[in-house]
Amino acid sequence: MTELGGFQDRVARIDLSDGEVAYESIDDEDAKKYIGARGLGVKYVFEQGPDVDPLGPDNLLAFMNGPLSGTQVTMSGRIAVCTKSPLTGTVTDSHHGGWSGARLKWAGFDGLCFEGEADEPVYALVEDGEVELRDASHLWGNGFHETRDAIEEEVEGSYGKNLSIMGIGPGGENEVKYASIMNEDDRASGRGGTGCVMGSKNLKAVVVKSTTRMPQPADPETFKEGHQQAMQAIQESEVTAPNEGGLSMYGTNVLMNIGEEMDGLPTKNGRYTSTESMRDAEGVDIDAERVSGENVRENILVDEPTCHSCPVACKKEVEVTAMHKGEEMNVRTESYEYESAYALGPNSGHTDRDKIALMLDRCNDMGVDTIDAGNMMAMAMEMTEEGKLEGVGELEWGDTETMIDMIERIARREDEFADLLAEGPRRVADRKDAHENSLAVKGQTIAAYDPRCMKGMGIGYATSNRGACHLRGYTPAAEILGVPEKVDPYEYEGKGELTAQFQDLHAISDSFDICKFNAFAEGIEEYVLQYNGMTGRDVSEEELLEAGERVYNLERYYNNLNGFDGSDDSLPERFLEDGIRGQGASEGEYCELDEMKVEYYDYRGWVDGVVPDEKLDELGIDLGPGTGVSSEGSAAAPSDD
């Protein structure tokens, strides 16, 4: 049992196989060592057994908030979904914003842990410290939007006021490997196939009903000091300042024009480093400005909603009317994000702003990750061009009409072509001898930062514990925005250490669980003050950073036990020395991955990507058998057999 402030000290264990629900406290030592949310969720997943089948009943699906979730802390509306990924085979945690993380805390829970598999579809209703399973057979097959509206009526809640709904669409039901869990107005836990795991368990939705019951800090004076300091930093930041900063004005898509100008925007499946380079080389009509945050704000923005306790309001709700196959379609959606627009737009060979909005809405309703869906279609376009999909299907560059329909075809696995693409890039590459066409690391595709331009992102993609990911360690903060200080994006020396530091810091914020965007303004000093103030602890900056390092090493250890080592810390060949060199502002550039890996492993104290037993002991990680690897170099990494 923990008496730390910020916790409800209550986790529900739901066995979907027999419908039984048990309630347990949080171990005090675990709360101190792993903080909460991501850290604690990964520990629970580890305890379930690293060798579980991701789609088997023994895999754990944990919805976790942290000690700062649902509090007065700015940007504290996040929730972590932790599980073993069916896309990558690694441990994964995927977060979303909105209000469900806060509302779960207000309903009396720090976490919900689902295991087993229901005989028939169900949804879980969470209210007043209790969990009830209800029949969802009538909802199976529906898109998320229809599901959300039907449940709102059934439970007699007020969506957006006292009700949050997290659920899956047909993508999760049909076990698309990159299916997402959708939340409220199109917030997504999209990466790693969390929705696929949810579908494998016949769990259609998790519904949380609660009024506002914000936890109070255990040490009000320390908390007040930290909160005021954090608010001042946010208001003074050029990135986060409400109604002034780039993120507040344009959302994440403020980066589209910046990435384009740097030649750091992967285009046409990463062949080019900007749309300008593609336009110059091929003479096609493509321009990233058309899908930029500035263009969106000026032309199609209709609202700027926000998440719990967030003054930044980065969410940009848009409305478009566009023709699709002769039919006028009107769409209003909240998720015109940089990553999504990149994958479904420039990387797929076009910049049709309004058609991208249609695709975003379709991805959200079907419940598939926008990044992997877009990159998967870009991979298919390149394979079509090279004749690798003959007899299966075809998809031409920039064919937005087919792309829009392809999303639902994939989600429902309607035909052989869609069924293939639903399996994700690694399985497609294996089956069609197309590894050179894939932009994936460990089976998950890259985000909108070209590692030929931003070298920190290159080592970040490679060493991410959940597959290619920009959010494990967001080095573009330093490489683009100069936070905490400006570094040369083209310089590779020092990026191994910088990336590891960002990874540990983000492991802390993900375990709190607060939005990473606060890191554009706040630092470890603000984190310590707010954490100590809420929990009543008295940890130092060094102790909190060690907790972040512990979480990151626990994840890597989990992956090591599943056979992952340094050989999996790779990048697509086209980004490396013998691949496709950068163009324009990135002329001739490639990613010096090998050199950065040496520096990174040295800083981490790892042996060829494996956590040695001495490091586990140093960090107090006493789970599992150990890796059998010593920093003396006498033992080999574990195999995957």
C-alpha positions, -999 to 999 in steps of 0.1 A, spaced: 0 0 0 12 35 -8 3 66 11 20 89 -14 -1 119 -24 -15 119 -60 -23 82 -59 -57 66 -53 -39 34 -42 -64 14 -62 -58 -8 -93 -85 -30 -109 -75 -64 -122 -101 -75 -148 -100 -111 -160 -121 -110 -192 -121 -148 -195 -143 -152 -165 -156 -117 -159 -140 -114 -125 -128 -81 -112 -103 -78 -82 -90 -47 -66 -55 -42 -52 -33 -15 -37 -1 -2 -51 32 -14 -35 48 16 -19 83 6 -31 70 2 -67 54 37 -66 88 52 -55 110 32 -80 88 34 -111 68 66 -104 35 55 -120 17 54 -154 44 43 -180 69 31 -154 45 12 -132 25 -1 -162 57 -16 -178 65 -33 -145 30 -49 -145 35 -60 -181 69 -74 -172 55 -94 -143 30 -110 -166 59 -126 -185 80 -111 -213 74 -142 -235 36 -140 -237 19 -140 -271 9 -104 -277 -25 -115 -290 -29 -143 -264 -51 -141 -233 -20 -139 -210 -9 -105 -224 -17 -77 -201 -33 -45 -213 -28 -18 -187 -45 16 -187 -24 37 -162 -24 72 -149 4 87 -127 7 107 -95 3 140 -113 -25 129 -136 -58 147 -131 -42 173 -108 -36 211 -111 -3 204 -128 -4 219 -162 -9 194 -191 -17 165 -167 -45 150 -188 -25 121 -202 -30 83 -198 -6 54 -207 -17 22 -223 10 -5 -217 12 -39 -232 34 -62 -254 31 -50 -289 18 -72 -317 34 -49 -342 70 -51 -329 71 -78 -303 86 -53 -278 70 -38 -247 51 -7 -257 33 22 -240 11 45 -260 -3 77 -245 -32 100 -254 -45 133 -241 -79 146 -235 -97 139 -202 -98 101 -198 -66 99 -177 -78 126 -153 -113 111 -152 -99 77 -144 -81 92 -114 -113 110 -104 -132 78 -106 -109 63 -79 -83 44 -99 -46 46 -107 -49 18 -133 -70 -9 -150 -53 -41 -159 -70 -64 -184 -61 -100 -191 -78 -130 -206 -103 -129 -235 -141 -124 -233 -163 -150 -250 -184 -122 -265 -176 -85 -270 -178 -64 -238 -171 -29 -226 -160 -18 -191 -178 9 -172 -158 25 -145 -175 46 -119 -171 54 -81 -142 30 -76 -159 0 -93 -156 -17 -127 -186 -34 -144 -184 -54 -176 -213 -49 -200 -223 -65 -233 -210 -49 -264 -221 -73 -291 -244 -47 -306 -214 -24 -310 -190 -48 -327 -183 -38 -362 -191 -1 -356 -167 27 -362 -154 45 -331 -176 76 -336 -208 56 -337 -197 35 -308 -189 65 -287 -223 81 -294 -242 49 -286 -224 43 -253 -230 79 -242 -267 73 -245 -266 39 -228 -248 50 -197 -267 83 -194 -235 103 -191 -226 137 -206 -198 132 -230 -172 159 -225 -185 168 -190 -185 137 -168 -179 109 -194 -148 96 -212 -148 68 -237 -118 49 -249 -125 24 -276 -116 6 -308 -130 5 -343 -129 -23 -369 -91 -20 -370 -88 -33 -335 -116 -59 -339 -98 -73 -370 -64 -73 -353 -47 -48 -376 -12 -48 -362 -11 -10 -359 -47 -5 -346 -52 23 -322 -73 30 -291 -94 61 -297 -104 85 -270 -130 113 -269 -126 137 -298 -100 118 -319 -72 116 -294 -54 83 -300 -31 58 -283 -20 49 -318 15 34 -317 24 -2 -312 -10 -18 -319 -26 -13 -285 -60 -14 -303 -51 -47 -318 -45 -62 -283 -78 -47 -271 -96 -63 -300 -80 -97 -294 -95 -96 -259 -130 -87 -273 -129 -55 -253 -147 -28 -274 -144 1 -250 -134 14 -216 -159 40 -203 -151 62 -174 -178 82 -156 -168 107 -130 -172 143 -117 -141 164 -111 -123 153 -79 -88 166 -82 -62 151 -58 -47 177 -34 -9 180 -29 6 164 2 30 193 5 10 224 -6 39 249 -3 63 230 -23 37 222 -49 26 258 -52 63 269 -57 67 243 -85 33 250 -101 40 288 -103 75 282 -116 61 258 -143 33 282 -153 58 311 -157 81 289 -178 52 279 -201 39 315 -205 74 328 -213 83 301 -239 82 310 -276 69 275 -281 42 271 -255 30 306 -246 -8 306 -247 -22 322 -278 13 333 -289 38 304 -290 41 283 -321 26 252 -306 -4 272 -292 -10 290 -325 -5 262 -350 -4 229 -330 22 203 -338 19 211 -374 39 243 -368 68 220 -377 58 213 -413 73 244 -429 103 242 -405 110 206 -415 106 215 -451 130 244 -450 156 223 -432 152 195 -457 143 173 -428 109 162 -440 109 126 -454 90 127 -487 79 99 -511 88 71 -487 119 89 -476 135 92 -511 136 129 -506 143 152 -477 116 178 -486 87 183 -510 108 209 -528 135 184 -535 109 160 -549 93 188 -570 127 198 -584 137 163 -593 104 150 -607 85 182 -618 54 172 -598 30 196 -581 38 191 -544 43 217 -517 45 211 -479 32 246 -472 -3 235 -483 -5 211 -454 13 233 -428 -1 246 -395 -1 281 -409 -22 271 -439 -46 250 -417 -51 279 -393 -58 304 -420 -82 282 -441 -99 253 -423 -95 258 -385 -129 259 -367 -120 253 -330 -91 250 -305 -102 226 -277 -78 217 -250 -70 188 -226 -73 187 -189 -54 215 -172 -37 228 -203 -33 265 -212 -15 257 -245 -44 243 -265 -24 227 -292 -54 207 -306 -66 221 -339 -101 211 -349 -107 215 -387 -136 212 -410 -134 205 -447 -158 198 -476 -141 177 -503 -151 156 -532 -144 119 -531 -154 98 -561 -180 123 -571 -195 126 -537 -193 157 -515 -180 148 -481 -180 171 -450 -157 162 -422 -149 178 -389 -120 163 -370 -97 173 -342 -64 157 -352 -47 176 -380 -13 168 -365 22 171 -380 30 134 -379 -3 124 -393 -2 150 -421 34 139 -430 26 102 -433 -7 106 -452 6 135 -473 42 142 -483 56 108 -476 28 93 -497 36 117 -526 10 145 -523 0 176 -504 -38 177 -508 -48 193 -475 -85 185 -475 -81 149 -486 -57 144 -457 -84 156 -434 -108 129 -449 -81 103 -443 -75 114 -407 -112 112 -400 -113 77 -416 -83 65 -396 -98 77 -364 -132 62 -370 -117 29 -381 -92 29 -353 -58 27 -371 -26 46 -364 -23 75 -388 15 73 -389 18 36 -397 -13 37 -420 2 65 -441 37 50 -441 23 16 -449 6 29 -480 37 48 -490 56 15 -488 29 -1 -509 32 27 -535 70 21 -538 64 -17 -540 38 -11 -567 63 9 -587 89 -19 -584 64 -46 -594 65 -64 -560 27 -65 -556 17 -80 -589 -13 -102 -585 -21 -88 -551 -30 -51 -557 -16 -17 -565 -14 18 -551 0 47 -571 19 76 -557 -5 104 -544 -36 84 -553 -57 101 -526 -90 85 -538 -77 50 -533 -59 60 -501 -92 72 -485 -109 39 -493 -79 18 -485 -80 28 -448 -114 11 -443 -104 -18 -465 -73 -23 -442 -93 -19 -410 -119 -45 -422 -93 -67 -440 -117 -67 -470 -94 -83 -496 -60 -99 -501 -42 -66 -506 -58 -49 -476 -52 -80 -455 -15 -79 -464 -11 -42 -455 -29 -48 -422 0 -69 -410 24 -40 -409 57 -32 -426 79 -60 -412 56 -88 -421 50 -73 -456 87 -69 -461 93 -106 -450 66 -119 -473 74 -98 -504 112 -95 -500 107 -57 -496 129 -47 -466 145 -20 -486 110 -4 -491 103 -2 -454 109 28 -431 104 7 -400 127 1 -370 118 -30 -350 86 -32 -371 73 3 -364 77 32 -390 95 64 -385 79 98 -377 83 131 -396 119 138 -388 146 128 -414 176 113 -397 198 125 -425 191 160 -413 184 155 -375 211 131 -364 197 128 -329 165 115 -343 185 89 -361 199 74 -329 166 80 -312 147 59 -338 172 32 -336 174 29 -298 137 35 -290 124 6 -269 90 5 -287 102 7 -323 109 39 -344 95 67 -323 101 105 -320 85 106 -285 110 83 -266 136 111 -268 126 142 -286 159 156 -297 143 180 -322 136 201 -292 173 209 -292 180 204 -329 152 226 -342 138 247 -313 169 252 -292 154 237 -260 172 235 -236 199 248 -259 205 248 -296 226 220 -311 236 215 -347 212 190 -363 238 178 -387 264 171 -361 264 135 -349 290 137 -321 273 141 -287 239 129 -300 242 95 -283 244 111 -249 218 138 -257 193 112 -268 197 91 -237 192 122 -215 160 130 -234 148 94 -232 152 94 -194 135 128 -190 105 116 -211 103 84 -191 97 106 -161 70 128 -177 53 97 -192 53 82 -157 39 113 -140 17 112 -167 20 147 -181 23 159 -217 58 160 -232 51 194 -246 58 209 -211 94 200 -217 96 228 -243 94 251 -212 99 231 -180 129 211 -169 139 187 -141 138 215 -115 101 220 -121 95 183 -123 110 177 -89 91 205 -71 57 194 -85 64 157 -79 76 163 -43 48 187 -36 21 163 -48 35 131 -33 50 145 -2 84 129 -10 118 147 -9 137 134 -39 166 152 -55 170 159 -92 195 131 -94 171 106 -78 143 115 -101 165 112 -132 177 78 -119 140 67 -118 137 77 -155 168 57 -163 154 28 -144 122 28 -164 141 30 -197 164 1 -187 135 -20 -175 119 -17 -210 152 -26 -227 156 -55 -203 121 -68 -212 131 -65 -249 164 -83 -243 145 -112 -228 126 -113 -261 158 -116 -281 164 -80 -290 200 -66 -290 222 -41 -307 215 -56 -341 179 -44 -338 190 -9 -331 191 -1 -368 177 23 -394 163 18 -429 192 15 -453 182 45 -473 192 68 -444 227 53 -440 260 59 -458 253 36 -488 217 47 -491 200 78 -505 219 110 -496 200 141 -484 191 169 -508 188 207 -507 198 220 -472 207 184 -463 227 179 -495 250 148 -493 240 140 -457 235 106 -442 230 93 -407 262 82 -389 244 55 -369 273 32 -360 294 60 -345 264 73 -324 256 38 -312 291 35 -297 286 67 -278 251 58 -268 259 24 -254 289 37 -236 268 64 -219 241 38 -211 265 12 -198 250 -14 -222 268 -42 -240 257 -42 -277 222 -31 -268 218 -54 -239 215 -43 -202 242 -61 -183 234 -76 -150 255 -50 -132 234 -22 -145 202 -40 -134 217 -43 -99 229 -7 -99 193 5 -107 176 -19 -83 158 -38 -110 152 -72 -93 127 -87 -117 132 -117 -139 163 -139 -145 187 -112 -157 202 -110 -192 232 -131 -184 254 -104 -199 282 -88 -180 299 -55 -188 331 -75 -187 319 -88 -221 321 -124 -213 285 -134 -221 265 -132 -252 232 -115 -257 201 -137 -253 188 -154 -284 152 -153 -296 147 -191 -296 
